[in-house]
Amino acid sequence: MNKSELIEVIAKQADLSKAQVTSALKCYHETVSSTLAAGERVEILGFGTFSVAERSERPGRNPKTGEALVIKAKKVVKFKPGKELSTNL
């Protein structure tokens, strides 16, 4: 399912316009992104938890040349599914 399909399904189920759903979804994305950027967790009961983790610097290889290189440290988003989401799969 892509974003436009998700908007269409939510609009039908909630009896809202696509513009309203698009606006709400945009607000949701911005809120989750800014909260994670601040280093905080986002917990949605029954769905799951988004958090930020630091991935340390590590050795790697260029797949084309086989040359050794160092992959820089970076922050990544992690998602842990909630109990309700896990049992519905």
One Martini backbone bead per residue (centre of mass of N, CA, C, O) as a GRO file, in nm:
protein
   89
    1MET     BB    1   0.096   0.036   0.023
    2ASN     BB    2   0.043   0.359  -0.038
    3LYS     BB    3  -0.028   0.679   0.036
    4SER     BB    4  -0.284   0.714  -0.143
    5GLU     BB    5  -0.424   0.454  -0.044
    6LEU     BB    6  -0.433   0.528   0.253
    7ILE     BB    7  -0.603   0.784   0.225
    8GLU     BB    8  -0.850   0.649   0.096
    9VAL     BB    9  -0.919   0.452   0.326
   10ILE     BB   10  -0.949   0.658   0.556
   11ALA     BB   11  -1.166   0.834   0.424
   12LYS     BB   12  -1.382   0.613   0.416
   13GLN     BB   13  -1.381   0.514   0.720
   14ALA     BB   14  -1.402   0.832   0.843
   15ASP     BB   15  -1.557   1.034   0.668
   16LEU     BB   16  -1.340   1.194   0.488
   17SER     BB   17  -1.139   1.389   0.332
   18LYS     BB   18  -0.850   1.380   0.162
   19ALA     BB   19  -0.742   1.652   0.272
   20GLN     BB   20  -0.769   1.585   0.573
   21VAL     BB   21  -0.591   1.333   0.573
   22THR     BB   22  -0.337   1.461   0.457
   23SER     BB   23  -0.298   1.666   0.686
   24ALA     BB   24  -0.281   1.460   0.920
   25LEU     BB   25  -0.042   1.295   0.808
   26LYS     BB   26   0.159   1.528   0.795
   27CYS     BB   27   0.151   1.592   1.097
   28TYR     BB   28   0.245   1.317   1.193
   29HIS     BB   29   0.522   1.315   1.052
   30GLU     BB   30   0.633   1.579   1.178
   31THR     BB   31   0.608   1.492   1.475
   32VAL     BB   32   0.781   1.238   1.468
   33SER     BB   33   1.038   1.365   1.348
   34SER     BB   34   1.086   1.585   1.569
   35THR     BB   35   1.099   1.390   1.809
   36LEU     BB   36   1.339   1.220   1.705
   37ALA     BB   37   1.538   1.462   1.666
   38ALA     BB   38   1.525   1.511   1.993
   39GLY     BB   39   1.556   1.199   2.114
   40GLU     BB   40   1.275   1.078   2.122
   41ARG     BB   41   1.002   0.887   2.185
   42VAL     BB   42   0.740   0.689   2.010
   43GLU     BB   43   0.428   0.589   2.152
   44ILE     BB   44   0.191   0.340   2.024
   45LEU     BB   45  -0.052   0.187   2.139
   46GLY     BB   46  -0.058  -0.132   1.970
   47PHE     BB   47   0.172  -0.064   1.753
   48GLY     BB   48   0.440   0.116   1.865
   49THR     BB   49   0.803   0.198   1.863
   50PHE     BB   50   0.994   0.485   1.827
   51SER     BB   51   1.355   0.517   1.775
   52VAL     BB   52   1.688   0.618   1.857
   53ALA     BB   53   2.002   0.512   1.717
   54GLU     BB   54   2.344   0.433   1.736
   55ARG     BB   55   2.579   0.387   1.483
   56SER     BB   56   2.875   0.272   1.451
   57GLU     BB   57   3.169   0.256   1.343
   58ARG     BB   58   3.271   0.065   1.041
   59PRO     BB   59   3.370  -0.178   0.849
   60GLY     BB   60   3.419  -0.202   0.485
   61ARG     BB   61   3.313  -0.255   0.136
   62ASN     BB   62   3.360  -0.221  -0.193
   63PRO     BB   63   3.181  -0.400  -0.425
   64LYS     BB   64   3.346  -0.327  -0.685
   65THR     BB   65   3.666  -0.329  -0.563
   66GLY     BB   66   3.719  -0.426  -0.245
   67GLU     BB   67   3.768  -0.185  -0.084
   68ALA     BB   68   3.853  -0.055   0.204
   69LEU     BB   69   3.632   0.094   0.456
   70VAL     BB   70   3.460   0.355   0.637
   71ILE     BB   71   3.174   0.360   0.822
   72LYS     BB   72   2.989   0.587   0.943
   73ALA     BB   73   2.842   0.728   1.189
   74LYS     BB   74   2.487   0.694   1.295
   75LYS     BB   75   2.152   0.766   1.288
   76VAL     BB   76   1.864   0.557   1.368
   77VAL     BB   77   1.559   0.411   1.307
   78LYS     BB   78   1.340   0.241   1.527
   79PHE     BB   79   1.113  -0.052   1.536
   80LYS     BB   80   0.861  -0.167   1.772
   81PRO     BB   81   0.625  -0.377   1.792
   82GLY     BB   82   0.329  -0.430   1.912
   83LYS     BB   83   0.119  -0.661   2.031
   84GLU     BB   84  -0.126  -0.609   1.844
   85LEU     BB   85   0.030  -0.614   1.576
   86SER     BB   86   0.164  -0.897   1.607
   87THR     BB   87  -0.115  -1.063   1.638
   88ASN     BB   88  -0.238  -0.957   1.341
   89LEU     BB   89  -0.033  -1.122   1.133
   0.00000   0.00000   0.00000
